[in-house]
Amino acid sequence: MSRRDPKNTEATPPDPGDARLFRDAVGPVRRLRDDAAERRVPPPPPVPRQTLADAQAVARESLQGQEKDFDWGDPLRYSAEGVSPDVLRKLGRGEFSVSDEFDLHHLDARTAKAAIARFLNESRKAGRLCVRIIHGKGLRSGNEGPVLKRLTDQVLRQRGDVLAFRSARPADGGTGAVVVLLRRA
């Protein structure tokens, strides 16, 4: 029987007596031909049903303009397709200089929607690409939840000139304000 020396890392050749003992222990063997072996048909690729259903729900929701259900403390965040995640991180840290702000307090939803559009259009024309919109937390909105916050989120997501937005830092209004990064005119 061949033994391996634990200090020697090279394998020693097998002893011919070991091979004979192995064949005697196993007994007669019949060689199989390769083409006679049973072959398993590969299964079909998996279908990510839940992922597809989620994607369809998002598409439906964006086409219908379905409103999200927000709580007063929920932060807002969005980035357009192709925008680096670093942009959202920098917005959250306050690394962009906010050049103008608009306060929606005491406006009804219809007036606020038009005011947001006008404010963003004027900001872009003036070259102010990072602005803050104060929508409030909706603490006095009752059972409807934060109406202006929900409206601001919906309007900003539908605009093609919005690259990203995120709830402001606590010192700048927190979840009652949003910092918006606009695309150059």
ZIJOUR-V975919 format. One record per backbone hydrogen bond with DSSP energy under -1.0 kcal/mol. CO is the residue of the C=O (numbers start at 1). NH is the residue of the N-H. Records with the same first field share a line. If there is no record, write none. Layout:
CO->NH ; NH
This chain:
15->18 ; 19
16->20
17->21
18->22
19->23
20->24
21->25
22->26
23->27
34->37
47->49
48->52
49->53
50->54
51->55
52->56
53->57
54->58
55->59
56->60
57->61
58->62
59->63
60->64
61->65 ; 66
71->74
76->167
78->165
80->83
84->87
85->89
86->90
87->91
88->92
89->93
90->95
100->132
102->134
104->107
108->112
109->113
110->114
111->115
112->116
113->117
114->118
115->119
116->120
117->121
118->122
119->123
120->124
121->125
122->126
123->128
124->127
129->182
130->99
131->180
132->102
133->178
134->104
138->141
141->144
142->145
145->147
146->150
147->151
148->152
149->153
150->154
151->155
152->156
153->157
154->158
161->183
163->80
164->181
165->78
166->179
169->172 ; 174
170->173
173->176
174->168 ; 177
176->135 ; 136
177->168
178->133
179->166
180->131
181->163 ; 164
